[in-house]
Amino acid sequence: MATPARPQSINGPTRTLDVDVGGMASLVSGDLTFGRGPQRGDTRTVVIMYGQGQDKIVAVFAEVLGKPYRLNNSFTEASREDQGLVVGVFATGAKADIAIRNTASVVAINAHCVNLGMPPDVYLSEHCDYEFLYTDAPFFRRDLSRFISHTLGQLNHHETLMAKPRTYFISTTFPDVHAALPNIDILTVGSDAVELRVDLLKEPLSDGTFSAIPSLSYVGEQVMLLRQRTELPIIFTTRCTKENGRFPMDNLDLYYEYLYRAIQWGVEYIDVELWLPETIRRKLYEKRGNSRIMSAFHDFSGNFKWPSKQAESVFLESRRYADIVKMIAIIKDHNENFELEYFRSSMRAQYPDSPPLSAVNMGETGQFSRTLNRVFTPITHPLLPIIAAPGQMSASEINQALALLGQLPKKNIYGIGSPSTRSATPQAPFYEKCFNELGLPHHFSMVERQLKGPSFIEMWCNQKDFGGAYLNPAVSFASLMASSSLLTTPNSGAGPVLSEAAQLIGMVDTIILRPSSTGSSSSAPASMPSSPSRHENGDSFGPLASAQTGLPPNTSLVFENASWKGILSTLTRDLAPSAYFGRAAVVLASSGDDAASAIFALKALKVGKVYTVGFKVPPALARDLLIEPFNSLESLQRARMVSSNGAGSGAGSPFVVVSALGPEKSTLVSMLVRVFGSRGSGNSRKVFLDLADGSVPRKGDPGLIAQQSGFAAYGSADVTAFTTVETLRLLVGQNMNLDPAPDLHLEVPTRMDDVPFNSSEWRWANYRS
C-alpha cells in the first residue's frame, strides 16, 4: 500500500500525534504517528566538488536542498559556520585535502559533468562519499532531487516498498540502456524497481569489438541514463558466470569496486552475491549508506533442496549482511514449489527479525512459485531482448496465473463522480489501459452519484464483487459519521477503517477493499504522498451498516485520502524535502476542506509556518503547526517583509504558495503571487502550486504570473497524474511508472540554467493519449 518513498523512515523515530476527534482513534489504522515520510536525514555540511566551468552545479544543488551556498578553495576552509550552507570546491583544490577532511561534519559529493569526458577524476571518485554524474544539456533537475534525497536519507524507498503486499522488479537485459529508453514506460508497467544487469552490458571499442567487462565509465553513464528516464529505484547487479551471468570470478576486487561505486552513485539496491568473501560483503554492508543490500544466492545444479540444512544455512548466512535475502534455485518436480513455501513460512516463524525473503524456483516447473512470492519477484517483458533467468514471467502473466488460481478474483472497481465532473474523467481510459497491460481481471466503470441522498454508496459497495472505488470530488466523512452506526462502532474490527490521512484531512477520496485482521482493526494503509480534488461540502457516504452485508466475509472497507500524496510528490519532484523544512507557506482556499490536503502535505514536509487566506484550519490538522491567517493588508505586508534568516523556526517570507481556489478567483491568486514573488530569496526559487481545474477558462494564468515573479509553477495536471497513479496503487496494489520521455515533449535546453524548474515537461494529456 506504499507510495513512491514516503512511509515511516528507518532513519529515526516518529512522534505520536494527538487527534481532536472524540471516539475516532479506534477507527484509524495503526498508531497515529504522523511523519512517516520526508526526514531530515544527513545533517552534515554538503560539499560539492565541480569541474572546469561547472560552478553553476553548486547553485543548483543548493537550490534543490533549499540552502544558500558559497564557494571555497578547499575542504579545510569548511567550518562550523558552513553548517547551513552548500559549499562548492573546485576539483583541483579538493584533491589537496579531501582525504583528510572531517567526515563527521562534511559529506563530499563529486559532481561530474560527463560532457567534460569520462571517467571522472579517479582520485576524487575514490575518496568522495557520493558521485553525481550529469549531462550539461539536457539537465534533469528531478534526477538531482532524487539523487540527493536518497543519498542524504531524506526519503526512504525501501520501507515504502516493503510495506506493499507484493513487489516486482523488471530485469533489463539490454547491452545498452539506450535501447530500452524509448519503451521504458511500457517495460516498467507493474514494476517497483528496475534491475540493471551490469554483466550484460556491452561496451563498444574503437576496433568494432566489445569490452570483456564494461568499464566503470561506461557503467556510470548507463546508470545516469536510466535514472534520468525512470523514477523507479534501480537494482545494480554484477551477476557472475557461475550464476548465469557474465562477470568473471577470478577478480574479487572487481566486484567490490563496481558495487561500492554503485553506492556512491546513489543506486537504491545493490545485489551482492553470497559466494563473495565475507570481508567484501561485510564492508559493502557497512558502507552502504542509504542504499540497500540484496544478498543473492542462485543454484543451477538442480540438487538444491528447500527442506534441508543447506537451505537454512544459506538463509542464515545471507541475512547477516542484507536488507533483503534473495534465494533462487532450479527444480525438477512441481512439489518442490510447496517445499519452498514451507521453507518460507518456517524461516519467518523461526527468525522473525530477519530481512524480507525473496525466493522463487527457476524453470517452467518453478513458475508456480513466482505467483506465490511477494517480495521483489523478478519479472520480464516481451520487449526485452532475452529473459534474464529461465522461467521468468511478465507481470501480466503472473496476474493472469493468479486469477486462474483464484488468488486474484475479478472485482468491480468504480470511479464515482458527480454531474460537475461528468466531462472531466481522463482517468477512466488510463485505468482501463492499466488493467489490460497488467493482465488484471477487474472491470472498471465510471458511475455518477446524486448530490443529495446518502444511499448512493451502498449500491456500489454492497456487492460481493466490489473491489474499491475512487471519489471525485472527495467526500467528507463527518456526515458519514453522523449517519452510520457501523462507523461509530468498529464492530470488533469488521467495520470500515479510516486511514490517518483521511481522518485528519477529513475527506475520503478512495475506498479500498482489504482482508480483515482477526480480532483487530483492518490493516489500512499508512498514509503518505498525491492531490486534493474539489468537492461539495456536506456530501456523505450515507449509512454503511447494511453495505457490509454484501461484501465477502473476512473483508472490510478502508477509507483513504490519496489526493494529498499527489501534492507531496509534485512539491518534491524537483526539490529535496529539506527545501521546505522550517520554511513558511501560504495556502489559499474557500474552505478548510478544500485546503486540508495541502496542509497535510505541507505538514509532512515540516514547514515552519502556514499563512492562511479564506479559511480556518481544523484543530486536529493545526496541531503542532504555526498557523497565522491573513486578515488584513497589514498582516500580508508583515509576512512579505519578514527576514528569511530565521528559516527553521517558522520565520521568513513565504517560500511556497498553494492555491485551492477556483478558476474564477485567478485574479486574486495572481495578485498574491506577485506580492510574494517581488522580493528575492537568495538563490532559492520559490514554489507555486495551483490546484484549480486547468481546463476551465479563466482570466489570466496565475502559473504564468508566478513564473514571471520568480516562482517554479506547478498545476493541477501535475498533481492529478501523481494522484491517479497513487490511487491505482491503493486499489490494485501495483505500480505504474510515472515518468514519460521528457525530451520528447520539450525543446532540449542549451544550457543548464535554461532548464524550466517545474514538472510542466509532462502533462496529463500525455498519459491520457
Secondary structure, 3 states (H helix, E strand, C coil): CCCCCCCCCCCCCCCCCCCCCCCCHHHECCCCCCCCCCCCCCCCEEEEEECCCCCHHHHHHHHHHCCCEEEECCCCCCCHHHCCCEEEEEHHHHHHHHHHCCCCCEEEEEEEEHHHCCCCCHHHHHHCCEEEEECCCCCCHHHHHHHHHHHCCCCCHHHHHHCCCCCEEEEECCCCHHHCHHHHHHHCCCCCEEEEEHHHCCCECCCCCECCCCCHHHHHHHHHHHHHHCCCCEEEECCEHHHCCCECCCCHHHHHHHHHHHHHCCCCEEEEECCCCHHHHHHHHHCCCCCEEEEEEEECCCCCCCCCHHHHHHHHHHHCCCCEEEEEEECCCCHHHHHHHHHHHHHHHHCCCCCCEEEEEECHHHHHHHHHCCCCEEEECCCCCCCCCCCCEEHHHHHHHHHHCCCCCCCEEEEEECHHHCCCCCHHHHHHHHHHHHCCCCEEEEEECCCCCCCHHHHHHCCCCEEEEEEEEEEEHHHHHHHCHHHHCCCCCCCCEECHHHHHHCEEEEEEEEECCCCCCCCCCCCCCCCCCCCCCCCCCCCCCCHHHHCCCCEEEEEECCHHHHHHHHHCCCCCHHHCCCCEEEEECCCHHHHHHHHHHHHHCCCCEEEEECCCCCHHHHCCCEEEECCCHHHHHHHHHCCHHHCCCCCCCCCEEEECCCHHHHHHHHHHHHHHHCCCCCCCCEEEEECCCCCCCCCCCHHHHHHHCCEEEECHHHHHHHHHHHHHHHHHCCCCCCCCCHHHCCCCCCCHHHCCCCCCCCCHHHHHC
